[in-house]
Amino acid sequence: MDKHKVIEAYRRGLITLQECGQILGAEKTQLDDLLRVDHSRRPLSPNPFLMVDPF
């Protein structure tokens, strides 16, 4: 799985920090560095909110 997608999922609250670390195979200190570096990247989507049609 793409690490940027995993980090974005964490930022959106879809997974916990612990789950993020397990998926990426990183420890907390490594995650802190990844999150800091990745924060300078643009979001995966220009619109952070996704509208879903219930039908």
Biotite code that builds the C-alpha atoms (Angstrom):
import biotite.structure as struc

atoms = struc.array([
    struc.Atom([0.000, 0.000, 0.000], chain_id="A", res_id=1, res_name="MET", atom_name="CA", element="C"),
    struc.Atom([1.244, 3.503, -0.806], chain_id="A", res_id=2, res_name="ASP", atom_name="CA", element="C"),
    struc.Atom([2.602, 5.164, 2.339], chain_id="A", res_id=3, res_name="LYS", atom_name="CA", element="C"),
    struc.Atom([1.024, 8.494, 1.409], chain_id="A", res_id=4, res_name="HIS", atom_name="CA", element="C"),
    struc.Atom([-2.403, 6.878, 1.238], chain_id="A", res_id=5, res_name="LYS", atom_name="CA", element="C"),
    struc.Atom([-1.851, 5.282, 4.650], chain_id="A", res_id=6, res_name="VAL", atom_name="CA", element="C"),
    struc.Atom([-0.812, 8.620, 6.153], chain_id="A", res_id=7, res_name="ILE", atom_name="CA", element="C"),
    struc.Atom([-3.783, 10.343, 4.535], chain_id="A", res_id=8, res_name="GLU", atom_name="CA", element="C"),
    struc.Atom([-6.093, 7.674, 6.016], chain_id="A", res_id=9, res_name="ALA", atom_name="CA", element="C"),
    struc.Atom([-4.598, 8.390, 9.446], chain_id="A", res_id=10, res_name="TYR", atom_name="CA", element="C"),
    struc.Atom([-5.058, 12.136, 9.019], chain_id="A", res_id=11, res_name="ARG", atom_name="CA", element="C"),
    struc.Atom([-8.691, 11.626, 8.015], chain_id="A", res_id=12, res_name="ARG", atom_name="CA", element="C"),
    struc.Atom([-9.268, 9.528, 11.127], chain_id="A", res_id=13, res_name="GLY", atom_name="CA", element="C"),
    struc.Atom([-9.906, 6.291, 9.267], chain_id="A", res_id=14, res_name="LEU", atom_name="CA", element="C"),
    struc.Atom([-7.119, 4.439, 11.070], chain_id="A", res_id=15, res_name="ILE", atom_name="CA", element="C"),
    struc.Atom([-5.247, 4.967, 14.336], chain_id="A", res_id=16, res_name="THR", atom_name="CA", element="C"),
    struc.Atom([-1.604, 5.952, 14.654], chain_id="A", res_id=17, res_name="LEU", atom_name="CA", element="C"),
    struc.Atom([-0.824, 2.424, 15.836], chain_id="A", res_id=18, res_name="GLN", atom_name="CA", element="C"),
    struc.Atom([-2.546, 0.918, 12.768], chain_id="A", res_id=19, res_name="GLU", atom_name="CA", element="C"),
    struc.Atom([-0.695, 3.371, 10.552], chain_id="A", res_id=20, res_name="CYS", atom_name="CA", element="C"),
    struc.Atom([2.602, 2.221, 12.056], chain_id="A", res_id=21, res_name="GLY", atom_name="CA", element="C"),
    struc.Atom([1.698, -1.448, 11.658], chain_id="A", res_id=22, res_name="GLN", atom_name="CA", element="C"),
    struc.Atom([0.786, -0.998, 7.982], chain_id="A", res_id=23, res_name="ILE", atom_name="CA", element="C"),
    struc.Atom([3.968, 0.953, 7.255], chain_id="A", res_id=24, res_name="LEU", atom_name="CA", element="C"),
    struc.Atom([6.146, -1.209, 9.482], chain_id="A", res_id=25, res_name="GLY", atom_name="CA", element="C"),
    struc.Atom([7.395, 1.844, 11.368], chain_id="A", res_id=26, res_name="ALA", atom_name="CA", element="C"),
    struc.Atom([7.904, 2.709, 15.022], chain_id="A", res_id=27, res_name="GLU", atom_name="CA", element="C"),
    struc.Atom([6.531, 5.853, 16.663], chain_id="A", res_id=28, res_name="LYS", atom_name="CA", element="C"),
    struc.Atom([9.690, 7.921, 16.150], chain_id="A", res_id=29, res_name="THR", atom_name="CA", element="C"),
    struc.Atom([9.789, 6.941, 12.483], chain_id="A", res_id=30, res_name="GLN", atom_name="CA", element="C"),
    struc.Atom([6.089, 7.776, 12.148], chain_id="A", res_id=31, res_name="LEU", atom_name="CA", element="C"),
    struc.Atom([6.647, 11.211, 13.649], chain_id="A", res_id=32, res_name="ASP", atom_name="CA", element="C"),
    struc.Atom([9.302, 11.881, 11.005], chain_id="A", res_id=33, res_name="ASP", atom_name="CA", element="C"),
    struc.Atom([7.112, 10.511, 8.196], chain_id="A", res_id=34, res_name="LEU", atom_name="CA", element="C"),
    struc.Atom([4.122, 12.575, 9.273], chain_id="A", res_id=35, res_name="LEU", atom_name="CA", element="C"),
    struc.Atom([6.229, 15.722, 9.514], chain_id="A", res_id=36, res_name="ARG", atom_name="CA", element="C"),
    struc.Atom([7.787, 15.211, 6.059], chain_id="A", res_id=37, res_name="VAL", atom_name="CA", element="C"),
    struc.Atom([4.549, 14.090, 4.427], chain_id="A", res_id=38, res_name="ASP", atom_name="CA", element="C"),
    struc.Atom([2.720, 17.113, 5.825], chain_id="A", res_id=39, res_name="HIS", atom_name="CA", element="C"),
    struc.Atom([4.479, 19.314, 3.265], chain_id="A", res_id=40, res_name="SER", atom_name="CA", element="C"),
    struc.Atom([2.976, 17.256, 0.424], chain_id="A", res_id=41, res_name="ARG", atom_name="CA", element="C"),
    struc.Atom([-0.353, 18.203, -1.078], chain_id="A", res_id=42, res_name="ARG", atom_name="CA", element="C"),
    struc.Atom([-3.418, 16.090, -0.221], chain_id="A", res_id=43, res_name="PRO", atom_name="CA", element="C"),
    struc.Atom([-4.284, 13.129, -2.431], chain_id="A", res_id=44, res_name="LEU", atom_name="CA", element="C"),
    struc.Atom([-7.502, 14.831, -3.439], chain_id="A", res_id=45, res_name="SER", atom_name="CA", element="C"),
    struc.Atom([-8.057, 18.552, -4.056], chain_id="A", res_id=46, res_name="PRO", atom_name="CA", element="C"),
    struc.Atom([-11.296, 18.193, -2.086], chain_id="A", res_id=47, res_name="ASN", atom_name="CA", element="C"),
    struc.Atom([-10.701, 16.494, 1.267], chain_id="A", res_id=48, res_name="PRO", atom_name="CA", element="C"),
    struc.Atom([-14.417, 15.741, 1.613], chain_id="A", res_id=49, res_name="PHE", atom_name="CA", element="C"),
    struc.Atom([-16.074, 13.077, -0.468], chain_id="A", res_id=50, res_name="LEU", atom_name="CA", element="C"),
    struc.Atom([-19.788, 13.180, -1.152], chain_id="A", res_id=51, res_name="MET", atom_name="CA", element="C"),
    struc.Atom([-21.403, 9.788, -1.538], chain_id="A", res_id=52, res_name="VAL", atom_name="CA", element="C"),
    struc.Atom([-24.787, 9.107, -3.079], chain_id="A", res_id=53, res_name="ASP", atom_name="CA", element="C"),
    struc.Atom([-26.639, 6.719, -0.748], chain_id="A", res_id=54, res_name="PRO", atom_name="CA", element="C"),
    struc.Atom([-28.307, 4.940, -3.661], chain_id="A", res_id=55, res_name="PHE", atom_name="CA", element="C"),
])
